[in-house]
Amino acid sequence: MKIYGLTGSIGMGKSAVAAMLRREGVPVFDADAEVHRLQGPGGRLLPAIEARFPGTTGPAGVDRAKLGAAVFGHPQELKVLEAIVHPAVKEERMTFLRRHRSRAFVVLDIPLLFEGHMERKLAGVIVVTAPAWKQRKRVLARKGMTVEKFRRILHLQTPDAEKRRRAHYIIHTGTTFAATQRQVRRLVACLGSKTGR
């Protein structure tokens, strides 16, 4: 089984591409979705997060605004949170890989793939990109998003140009849904041919 990574900066359309890959029958592990599940109602990370960041969890799981306020702009606090979250996500990822070990290839959807230096462990990296103006428009349309928050998020992420430079495959989402879908289908055919699927 070959393992490919899927990444892209905020607002580039990575989630849409991941959904398209799933519709094409490709198993996709979504790191963000796992974090939401682990921190959601009854999530197994809630006790550890509440112990370290009191008042940031409740019956609905993590209060993302409160937890964000506790760690955003505080690198040491962010590291503490990552030390709670990352090992649990890694465990879920290993379970996913075991479950799909008979497949020719799988895709790991990892937002901070380059930032975490995970590309070395992969057969290839798929980067999702779009023009900067479209990215900005998409992100600022999100509920609770501000220009300042957008800037802070971008500052934490590897620049799009650098991601594209290091990519093995690039999916452009700046045009139409149908055009993106065609790129995804070509990619799946390409990856399948490399693995003899």
Secondary structure, DSSP 8 states (H G I E B T S, - for coil): -EEEEEE--TTSSHHHHHHHHHHTT--EEEHHHHHHHHHSTT-TTHHHHHHHSTTSEETTEE-HHHHHHHHTT-HHHHHHHHHHHHHHHHHHHHHHHHHTTTSSEEEEE-TTTTTTT-GGGSSEEEEEE--HHHHHHHHHTSTT--HHHHHHHHHHS--HHHHHHH-SEEEE-SS-HHHHHHHHHHHHHHHHHHHT-
